[in-house]
Amino acid sequence: MRLRSTRRLIYNAGANSINTSSILNQQDLLNDFNVNVAGALTSSQQVIPEMIERKIGTIRH
């Protein structure tokens, strides 16, 4: 089965641990980072090569 090519990536996931910095723990911060930053980067890296090859595509975060 051949999948269709990707023309648009909309990364709409988000995490936000609602805490003040005095009580925010390191694990919550890292979890938020993984969803918000690492997830967006990883998703983008999956589609960028094909978008460059086809000279078409849009990525929105």
Backbone atoms as SQL, in Angstrom:
CREATE TABLE atoms (id INTEGER PRIMARY KEY, chain TEXT, resi INTEGER, resn TEXT, atom TEXT, x REAL, y REAL, z REAL);
INSERT INTO atoms VALUES
  (1, 'A', 1, 'MET', 'N', 0.841, -1.182, 0.000),
  (2, 'A', 1, 'MET', 'CA', 0.000, 0.000, 0.000),
  (3, 'A', 1, 'MET', 'C', 0.888, 1.248, 0.000),
  (4, 'A', 2, 'ARG', 'N', 0.635, 2.152, -0.881),
  (5, 'A', 2, 'ARG', 'CA', 1.407, 3.397, -0.956),
  (6, 'A', 2, 'ARG', 'C', 0.573, 4.509, -0.349),
  (7, 'A', 3, 'LEU', 'N', 1.191, 5.224, 0.580),
  (8, 'A', 3, 'LEU', 'CA', 0.516, 6.363, 1.193),
  (9, 'A', 3, 'LEU', 'C', 0.653, 7.583, 0.299),
  (10, 'A', 4, 'ARG', 'N', -0.305, 8.448, 0.379),
  (11, 'A', 4, 'ARG', 'CA', -0.239, 9.693, -0.372),
  (12, 'A', 4, 'ARG', 'C', 0.836, 10.590, 0.222),
  (13, 'A', 5, 'SER', 'N', 1.348, 11.471, -0.588),
  (14, 'A', 5, 'SER', 'CA', 2.386, 12.380, -0.117),
  (15, 'A', 5, 'SER', 'C', 1.787, 13.447, 0.804),
  (16, 'A', 6, 'THR', 'N', 2.625, 13.949, 1.667),
  (17, 'A', 6, 'THR', 'CA', 2.205, 14.968, 2.624),
  (18, 'A', 6, 'THR', 'C', 2.439, 16.347, 2.034),
  (19, 'A', 7, 'ARG', 'N', 1.403, 17.149, 2.003),
  (20, 'A', 7, 'ARG', 'CA', 1.529, 18.535, 1.537),
  (21, 'A', 7, 'ARG', 'C', 1.475, 19.508, 2.699),
  (22, 'A', 8, 'ARG', 'N', 0.805, 19.110, 3.783),
  (23, 'A', 8, 'ARG', 'CA', 0.677, 19.983, 4.949),
  (24, 'A', 8, 'ARG', 'C', 0.855, 19.177, 6.224),
  (25, 'A', 9, 'LEU', 'N', 1.604, 19.748, 7.145),
  (26, 'A', 9, 'LEU', 'CA', 1.698, 19.198, 8.496),
  (27, 'A', 9, 'LEU', 'C', 1.226, 20.292, 9.440),
  (28, 'A', 10, 'ILE', 'N', 0.208, 19.977, 10.200),
  (29, 'A', 10, 'ILE', 'CA', -0.258, 20.893, 11.243),
  (30, 'A', 10, 'ILE', 'C', -0.045, 20.192, 12.570),
  (31, 'A', 11, 'TYR', 'N', 0.934, 20.665, 13.331),
  (32, 'A', 11, 'TYR', 'CA', 1.230, 20.075, 14.630),
  (33, 'A', 11, 'TYR', 'C', 0.470, 20.873, 15.676),
  (34, 'A', 12, 'ASN', 'N', -0.583, 20.279, 16.195),
  (35, 'A', 12, 'ASN', 'CA', -1.470, 20.991, 17.094),
  (36, 'A', 12, 'ASN', 'C', -1.502, 20.372, 18.493),
  (37, 'A', 13, 'ALA', 'N', -0.518, 19.553, 18.799),
  (38, 'A', 13, 'ALA', 'CA', -0.455, 18.973, 20.143),
  (39, 'A', 13, 'ALA', 'C', 0.144, 20.006, 21.092),
  (40, 'A', 14, 'GLY', 'N', -0.208, 19.916, 22.322),
  (41, 'A', 14, 'GLY', 'CA', 0.356, 20.839, 23.296),
  (42, 'A', 14, 'GLY', 'C', 0.165, 20.333, 24.702),
  (43, 'A', 15, 'ALA', 'N', 1.139, 20.627, 25.526),
  (44, 'A', 15, 'ALA', 'CA', 1.062, 20.270, 26.938),
  (45, 'A', 15, 'ALA', 'C', 1.453, 21.494, 27.750),
  (46, 'A', 16, 'ASN', 'N', 0.806, 21.662, 28.876),
  (47, 'A', 16, 'ASN', 'CA', 1.094, 22.818, 29.710),
  (48, 'A', 16, 'ASN', 'C', 0.795, 22.470, 31.156),
  (49, 'A', 17, 'SER', 'N', 1.837, 22.236, 31.907),
  (50, 'A', 17, 'SER', 'CA', 1.667, 21.984, 33.335),
  (51, 'A', 17, 'SER', 'C', 1.434, 23.323, 34.007),
  (52, 'A', 18, 'ILE', 'N', 0.236, 23.505, 34.490),
  (53, 'A', 18, 'ILE', 'CA', -0.132, 24.779, 35.098),
  (54, 'A', 18, 'ILE', 'C', 0.389, 24.813, 36.536),
  (55, 'A', 19, 'ASN', 'N', 1.522, 25.447, 36.688),
  (56, 'A', 19, 'ASN', 'CA', 2.130, 25.613, 38.010),
  (57, 'A', 19, 'ASN', 'C', 2.987, 26.869, 38.003),
  (58, 'A', 20, 'THR', 'N', 3.201, 27.412, 39.152),
  (59, 'A', 20, 'THR', 'CA', 4.162, 28.512, 39.263),
  (60, 'A', 20, 'THR', 'C', 5.561, 27.906, 39.276),
  (61, 'A', 21, 'SER', 'N', 6.537, 28.689, 38.915),
  (62, 'A', 21, 'SER', 'CA', 7.901, 28.165, 38.844),
  (63, 'A', 21, 'SER', 'C', 8.415, 27.675, 40.195),
  (64, 'A', 22, 'SER', 'N', 7.844, 28.166, 41.273),
  (65, 'A', 22, 'SER', 'CA', 8.303, 27.717, 42.588),
  (66, 'A', 22, 'SER', 'C', 7.849, 26.300, 42.919),
  (67, 'A', 23, 'ILE', 'N', 6.797, 25.795, 42.224),
  (68, 'A', 23, 'ILE', 'CA', 6.346, 24.429, 42.509),
  (69, 'A', 23, 'ILE', 'C', 6.381, 23.510, 41.284),
  (70, 'A', 24, 'LEU', 'N', 6.745, 24.033, 40.116),
  (71, 'A', 24, 'LEU', 'CA', 6.848, 23.210, 38.916),
  (72, 'A', 24, 'LEU', 'C', 8.017, 22.251, 39.086),
  (73, 'A', 25, 'ASN', 'N', 7.747, 20.964, 38.896),
  (74, 'A', 25, 'ASN', 'CA', 8.857, 20.022, 39.052),
  (75, 'A', 25, 'ASN', 'C', 9.500, 19.733, 37.697),
  (76, 'A', 26, 'GLN', 'N', 10.699, 19.193, 37.764),
  (77, 'A', 26, 'GLN', 'CA', 11.497, 18.972, 36.561),
  (78, 'A', 26, 'GLN', 'C', 10.815, 18.001, 35.594),
  (79, 'A', 27, 'GLN', 'N', 10.191, 16.959, 36.083),
  (80, 'A', 27, 'GLN', 'CA', 9.553, 15.982, 35.203),
  (81, 'A', 27, 'GLN', 'C', 8.393, 16.595, 34.418),
  (82, 'A', 28, 'ASP', 'N', 7.589, 17.423, 35.069),
  (83, 'A', 28, 'ASP', 'CA', 6.503, 18.096, 34.356),
  (84, 'A', 28, 'ASP', 'C', 7.045, 19.005, 33.256),
  (85, 'A', 29, 'LEU', 'N', 8.117, 19.723, 33.562),
  (86, 'A', 29, 'LEU', 'CA', 8.739, 20.600, 32.573),
  (87, 'A', 29, 'LEU', 'C', 9.251, 19.792, 31.382),
  (88, 'A', 30, 'LEU', 'N', 9.916, 18.666, 31.663),
  (89, 'A', 30, 'LEU', 'CA', 10.440, 17.830, 30.588),
  (90, 'A', 30, 'LEU', 'C', 9.319, 17.207, 29.754),
  (91, 'A', 31, 'ASN', 'N', 8.235, 16.792, 30.395),
  (92, 'A', 31, 'ASN', 'CA', 7.094, 16.256, 29.652),
  (93, 'A', 31, 'ASN', 'C', 6.512, 17.302, 28.713),
  (94, 'A', 32, 'ASP', 'N', 6.338, 18.524, 29.203),
  (95, 'A', 32, 'ASP', 'CA', 5.835, 19.613, 28.361),
  (96, 'A', 32, 'ASP', 'C', 6.777, 19.871, 27.187),
  (97, 'A', 33, 'PHE', 'N', 8.077, 19.888, 27.455),
  (98, 'A', 33, 'PHE', 'CA', 9.076, 20.115, 26.415),
  (99, 'A', 33, 'PHE', 'C', 8.993, 19.021, 25.345),
  (100, 'A', 34, 'ASN', 'N', 8.864, 17.780, 25.792),
  (101, 'A', 34, 'ASN', 'CA', 8.812, 16.667, 24.840),
  (102, 'A', 34, 'ASN', 'C', 7.616, 16.773, 23.906),
  (103, 'A', 35, 'VAL', 'N', 6.478, 17.166, 24.427),
  (104, 'A', 35, 'VAL', 'CA', 5.291, 17.308, 23.579),
  (105, 'A', 35, 'VAL', 'C', 5.406, 18.546, 22.700),
  (106, 'A', 36, 'ASN', 'N', 5.736, 19.683, 23.295),
  (107, 'A', 36, 'ASN', 'CA', 5.687, 20.964, 22.597),
  (108, 'A', 36, 'ASN', 'C', 6.838, 21.192, 21.628),
  (109, 'A', 37, 'VAL', 'N', 8.042, 20.771, 21.988),
  (110, 'A', 37, 'VAL', 'CA', 9.219, 21.058, 21.165),
  (111, 'A', 37, 'VAL', 'C', 9.702, 19.809, 20.432),
  (112, 'A', 38, 'ALA', 'N', 10.018, 18.765, 21.185),
  (113, 'A', 38, 'ALA', 'CA', 10.553, 17.553, 20.559),
  (114, 'A', 38, 'ALA', 'C', 9.511, 16.912, 19.630),
  (115, 'A', 39, 'GLY', 'N', 8.256, 16.932, 20.013),
  (116, 'A', 39, 'GLY', 'CA', 7.208, 16.369, 19.160),
  (117, 'A', 39, 'GLY', 'C', 7.068, 17.126, 17.851),
  (118, 'A', 40, 'ALA', 'N', 7.115, 18.440, 17.929),
  (119, 'A', 40, 'ALA', 'CA', 7.028, 19.259, 16.717),
  (120, 'A', 40, 'ALA', 'C', 8.239, 19.022, 15.815),
  (121, 'A', 41, 'LEU', 'N', 9.411, 18.942, 16.404),
  (122, 'A', 41, 'LEU', 'CA', 10.630, 18.705, 15.629),
  (123, 'A', 41, 'LEU', 'C', 10.589, 17.333, 14.958),
  (124, 'A', 42, 'THR', 'N', 10.243, 16.310, 15.707),
  (125, 'A', 42, 'THR', 'CA', 10.198, 14.954, 15.171),
  (126, 'A', 42, 'THR', 'C', 9.178, 14.836, 14.044),
  (127, 'A', 43, 'SER', 'N', 8.004, 15.405, 14.247),
  (128, 'A', 43, 'SER', 'CA', 6.971, 15.366, 13.209),
  (129, 'A', 43, 'SER', 'C', 7.440, 16.076, 11.944),
  (130, 'A', 44, 'SER', 'N', 8.056, 17.216, 12.112),
  (131, 'A', 44, 'SER', 'CA', 8.552, 17.977, 10.959),
  (132, 'A', 44, 'SER', 'C', 9.620, 17.200, 10.203),
  (133, 'A', 45, 'GLN', 'N', 10.511, 16.581, 10.937),
  (134, 'A', 45, 'GLN', 'CA', 11.597, 15.835, 10.301),
  (135, 'A', 45, 'GLN', 'C', 11.084, 14.660, 9.474),
  (136, 'A', 46, 'GLN', 'N', 9.920, 14.157, 9.792),
  (137, 'A', 46, 'GLN', 'CA', 9.346, 13.040, 9.044),
  (138, 'A', 46, 'GLN', 'C', 8.856, 13.460, 7.664),
  (139, 'A', 47, 'VAL', 'N', 8.449, 14.700, 7.512),
  (140, 'A', 47, 'VAL', 'CA', 7.866, 15.135, 6.232),
  (141, 'A', 47, 'VAL', 'C', 8.759, 16.080, 5.431),
  (142, 'A', 48, 'ILE', 'N', 9.741, 16.684, 6.049),
  (143, 'A', 48, 'ILE', 'CA', 10.591, 17.664, 5.362),
  (144, 'A', 48, 'ILE', 'C', 11.303, 17.091, 4.138),
  (145, 'A', 49, 'PRO', 'N', 11.920, 15.905, 4.221),
  (146, 'A', 49, 'PRO', 'CA', 12.636, 15.418, 3.028),
  (147, 'A', 49, 'PRO', 'C', 11.747, 15.328, 1.780),
  (148, 'A', 50, 'GLU', 'N', 10.544, 14.812, 1.937),
  (149, 'A', 50, 'GLU', 'CA', 9.642, 14.706, 0.789),
  (150, 'A', 50, 'GLU', 'C', 9.189, 16.082, 0.309),
  (151, 'A', 51, 'MET', 'N', 8.953, 16.992, 1.241),
  (152, 'A', 51, 'MET', 'CA', 8.539, 18.345, 0.858),
  (153, 'A', 51, 'MET', 'C', 9.640, 19.044, 0.072),
  (154, 'A', 52, 'ILE', 'N', 10.869, 18.849, 0.478),
  (155, 'A', 52, 'ILE', 'CA', 11.992, 19.450, -0.251),
  (156, 'A', 52, 'ILE', 'C', 12.099, 18.829, -1.637),
  (157, 'A', 53, 'GLU', 'N', 11.989, 17.510, -1.691),
  (158, 'A', 53, 'GLU', 'CA', 12.096, 16.813, -2.973),
  (159, 'A', 53, 'GLU', 'C', 11.006, 17.262, -3.939),
  (160, 'A', 54, 'ARG', 'N', 9.796, 17.411, -3.447),
  (161, 'A', 54, 'ARG', 'CA', 8.672, 17.805, -4.305),
  (162, 'A', 54, 'ARG', 'C', 8.576, 19.321, -4.481),
  (163, 'A', 55, 'LYS', 'N', 9.337, 20.075, -3.701),
  (164, 'A', 55, 'LYS', 'CA', 9.332, 21.537, -3.723),
  (165, 'A', 55, 'LYS', 'C', 7.963, 22.117, -3.407),
  (166, 'A', 56, 'ILE', 'N', 7.285, 21.443, -2.493),
  (167, 'A', 56, 'ILE', 'CA', 5.969, 21.928, -2.061),
  (168, 'A', 56, 'ILE', 'C', 5.712, 21.393, -0.660),
  (169, 'A', 57, 'GLY', 'N', 5.070, 22.222, 0.155),
  (170, 'A', 57, 'GLY', 'CA', 4.687, 21.776, 1.487),
  (171, 'A', 57, 'GLY', 'C', 4.656, 22.916, 2.482),
  (172, 'A', 58, 'THR', 'N', 3.858, 22.723, 3.509),
  (173, 'A', 58, 'THR', 'CA', 3.704, 23.724, 4.553),
  (174, 'A', 58, 'THR', 'C', 3.727, 23.021, 5.906),
  (175, 'A', 59, 'ILE', 'N', 4.438, 23.622, 6.839),
  (176, 'A', 59, 'ILE', 'CA', 4.462, 23.123, 8.217),
  (177, 'A', 59, 'ILE', 'C', 4.017, 24.242, 9.128),
  (178, 'A', 60, 'ARG', 'N', 3.038, 23.940, 9.980),
  (179, 'A', 60, 'ARG', 'CA', 2.540, 24.923, 10.948),
  (180, 'A', 60, 'ARG', 'C', 2.617, 24.312, 12.323),
  (181, 'A', 61, 'HIS', 'N', 3.126, 25.078, 13.243),
  (182, 'A', 61, 'HIS', 'CA', 3.201, 24.647, 14.646),
  (183, 'A', 61, 'HIS', 'C', 2.343, 25.527, 15.495);
